[in-house]
Amino acid sequence: AMVKQHYQNVDFKTTDMAVILQTSVSTLERKCLQYFGQLPKLLLMEFRLEQAKKAVLYTTKSLSHIATNSGFRSASYFSVKFLEKFGMSASQMRMQHHRIAS
């Protein structure tokens, strides 16, 4: 719920999560690794990318708007991370989805 509430804030980081949860960063990292197998910053990145993917597929918003609205400081960084995660650019994914949906 916390990530969902704050993911759009480009300044939201692991330290902010720890403050909200009233724990240390090291404890938060240890617990995330234990329960989710990932560091909290990677969990946040995954959530941001999944939200961006939904927007790419189901809205007509510009990719730069989607990047910003998904918590990315720059559209170029968003593009790199999106490609790494999904194996295609956001524009390729959008074109492919619309071709299949038509």
SULRAJO-V791890 format. One record per pair of residues at least 4 apart in sequence whose C-alpha atoms are under 6 Angstrom apart, sorted by sequence separation. I is the first residue (numbers start at 1). GAP is how many residues later the second one is. D is the distance in Angstrom with one decimal. If there is no record, write none. Layout:
i=I gap=GAP d=D
i=I gap=GAP d=D
This chain:
i=3 gap=4 d=5.4
i=18 gap=4 d=5.8
i=32 gap=4 d=5.3
i=33 gap=4 d=4.2
i=54 gap=4 d=5.8
i=55 gap=4 d=5.2
i=65 gap=4 d=5.9
i=66 gap=4 d=5.9
i=68 gap=4 d=5.1
i=78 gap=4 d=5.9
i=82 gap=4 d=6.0
i=83 gap=4 d=5.0
i=93 gap=4 d=6.0
i=98 gap=4 d=6.0
i=18 gap=5 d=5.1
i=33 gap=5 d=4.8
i=67 gap=5 d=5.3
i=83 gap=5 d=4.8
i=18 gap=6 d=5.6
i=32 gap=6 d=6.0
i=33 gap=6 d=5.7
i=72 gap=6 d=6.0
i=83 gap=6 d=4.9
i=18 gap=7 d=5.4
i=32 gap=7 d=5.7
i=67 gap=8 d=5.6
i=29 gap=10 d=5.4
i=64 gap=11 d=5.3
i=67 gap=11 d=5.9
i=52 gap=18 d=5.7
i=48 gap=22 d=5.4
i=14 gap=27 d=5.9
i=57 gap=37 d=5.5
i=56 gap=38 d=5.9
i=8 gap=61 d=5.6
i=10 gap=61 d=4.4
i=8 gap=62 d=4.9
i=9 gap=62 d=5.2
i=10 gap=62 d=5.7
i=8 gap=63 d=4.0
i=10 gap=63 d=5.8
i=7 gap=64 d=5.7
